Every structure is written in C-alpha cells, then in structure tokens.
Amino acid sequence: MIAVFYDGKCGLCRREISHYQRIAPEGIFDWIDITVNPEPFESRGFTVPEGLKALHVLDDSAAMRKGVAAFAVIWRQLPAFWPMLALMLRIPLVLPLAEKIYAAFAAWRFKKLGYDQCQF
C-alpha cells in the first residue's frame, strides 16, 4: 500500500487529492490528511511542518518520496495519461525544472496559508 501524506486544509491540495482518489484503482493508496491524523507521518520521524511544506508519499519499497517525486509515485498508479506524465520526468532537465517550480510554489503556498506563522 502506498501512503500519501497531504495537507487537507489546503483547498488546492484537497481538490487534487480528491481527484486522484476518484480515479485511483482500489486498494493501492492510503490517503492520510496530516492535519487530521499526523501520527502516521510523525511516527516515521517527520514533523507536521515538513509535511505541510510538500507532498510526501511512502512508496511500496518503504522509501519516503517528497514533492515531484511523490507525485510521480502517485501518477504511475493512475489510469490514462498519468503514467506518461511520470515518465516525462525522466527526460533530461524536466525533473530538475519541475522540482524548482514545485519548491517555489510549495514555499509560496506554505506562507500564503499562514503556516510560517504557526507554532506547531
């Protein structure tokens, strides 16, 4: 089972995860909103602020993936064009560019939601 640790208080994150939940095959993912249930994430040595800064996925090999790499784990399991999107990340320069864009967006989102002001 692939564990997906996401921020359920973020409207955009919640909508995206909801979409993935609708199209994902049964029995592959365990969707964990860390704002409601942080224990499974924290028990792996991570903090809630770390989880709120970027999407995290515990893959089938028990490796924690973060950011774009986490999305790729999800996309590989979804139907239609999603696995092709994950494959596109193997094209030279695509992954580093996608990581930079995601990191900038994630930092902006973290600040916009006021998480940088929270005491966790």
C-alpha positions as CSV (number, residue, x, y, z in Angstrom):
1,M,0.0,0.0,0.0
2,I,1.3,3.5,-0.9
3,A,0.7,6.0,1.9
4,V,0.0,9.6,0.7
5,F,0.5,12.3,3.3
6,Y,-1.2,15.5,2.3
7,D,-2.4,18.8,3.6
8,G,-6.2,18.6,3.9
9,K,-6.6,22.2,5.0
10,C,-5.2,23.5,1.6
11,G,-8.1,23.8,-0.8
12,L,-6.0,23.2,-3.9
13,C,-4.3,20.2,-2.3
14,R,-7.6,18.8,-1.1
15,R,-9.2,19.1,-4.6
16,E,-6.2,17.5,-6.3
17,I,-6.1,14.6,-3.8
18,S,-9.9,14.2,-4.2
19,H,-9.4,13.9,-8.0
20,Y,-6.7,11.2,-7.5
21,Q,-9.0,9.4,-5.1
22,R,-11.8,9.3,-7.6
23,I,-9.7,7.9,-10.4
24,A,-7.3,5.6,-8.5
25,P,-7.7,1.9,-8.5
26,E,-9.0,0.4,-5.3
27,G,-6.5,-0.9,-2.7
28,I,-3.4,0.9,-3.8
29,F,-3.3,4.1,-1.7
30,D,-3.8,5.0,1.9
31,W,-4.7,8.7,1.8
32,I,-3.7,10.4,5.1
33,D,-4.6,14.0,5.8
34,I,-1.8,15.0,8.2
35,T,-3.9,18.0,9.5
36,V,-6.4,15.5,10.9
37,N,-4.2,12.5,11.6
38,P,-0.5,13.4,11.9
39,E,0.6,10.3,13.9
40,P,1.4,8.0,10.9
41,F,3.6,10.7,9.4
42,E,5.3,11.7,12.6
43,S,5.9,8.1,13.6
44,R,8.2,7.9,10.6
45,G,10.4,10.7,12.0
46,F,8.9,13.6,10.2
47,T,7.2,16.8,11.6
48,V,3.8,18.2,10.6
49,P,5.5,21.4,9.3
50,E,7.7,19.2,7.0
51,G,4.5,17.5,5.7
52,L,2.7,20.9,5.2
53,K,5.6,22.2,3.1
54,A,5.4,19.4,0.5
55,L,3.5,16.3,-0.5
56,H,5.1,13.1,0.9
57,V,4.5,9.6,-0.2
58,L,5.7,6.3,1.3
59,D,6.2,4.1,-1.7
60,D,5.9,0.3,-2.0
61,S,9.6,-0.1,-1.0
62,A,9.0,1.9,2.2
63,A,11.0,4.9,0.8
64,M,9.6,8.3,1.6
65,R,9.3,10.5,-1.5
66,K,8.8,14.2,-1.4
67,G,7.5,16.9,-3.8
68,V,7.6,16.0,-7.5
69,A,9.0,12.5,-6.8
70,A,5.9,11.9,-4.6
71,F,3.6,13.0,-7.4
72,A,5.4,10.6,-9.8
73,V,4.7,7.7,-7.4
74,I,1.0,8.5,-7.5
75,W,0.9,9.2,-11.2
76,R,2.4,5.8,-12.0
77,Q,-0.6,4.1,-10.4
78,L,-3.3,6.1,-12.0
79,P,-5.1,5.3,-15.3
80,A,-5.0,7.0,-18.7
81,F,-2.2,9.5,-19.4
82,W,-0.9,9.8,-15.8
83,P,1.8,7.2,-16.0
84,M,3.1,9.0,-19.1
85,L,3.4,12.2,-17.1
86,A,5.5,10.4,-14.6
87,L,7.7,9.0,-17.4
88,M,8.2,12.6,-18.8
89,L,10.1,13.4,-15.6
90,R,12.9,11.1,-16.9
91,I,13.5,13.5,-19.8
92,P,16.8,15.3,-19.1
93,L,16.2,18.7,-17.4
94,V,12.5,18.1,-16.8
95,L,12.8,16.7,-13.3
96,P,15.1,19.5,-12.0
97,L,12.9,22.1,-13.6
98,A,9.8,20.6,-12.1
99,E,11.4,20.4,-8.7
100,K,12.4,24.0,-8.8
101,I,8.9,25.1,-9.8
102,Y,7.2,22.9,-7.2
103,A,9.6,24.1,-4.5
104,A,8.8,27.7,-5.3
105,F,5.1,27.0,-5.4
106,A,5.1,25.0,-2.2
107,A,7.0,27.7,-0.3
108,W,4.6,30.3,-1.5
109,R,1.6,28.2,-0.6
110,F,3.1,27.5,2.9
111,K,3.4,31.2,3.5
112,K,0.1,32.1,1.9
113,L,-1.7,29.7,4.2
114,G,0.0,31.3,7.2
115,Y,1.8,28.1,8.2
116,D,5.1,30.1,8.6
117,Q,3.4,32.0,11.5
118,C,2.1,28.8,13.2
119,Q,3.5,27.3,16.3
120,F,3.4,23.5,15.7
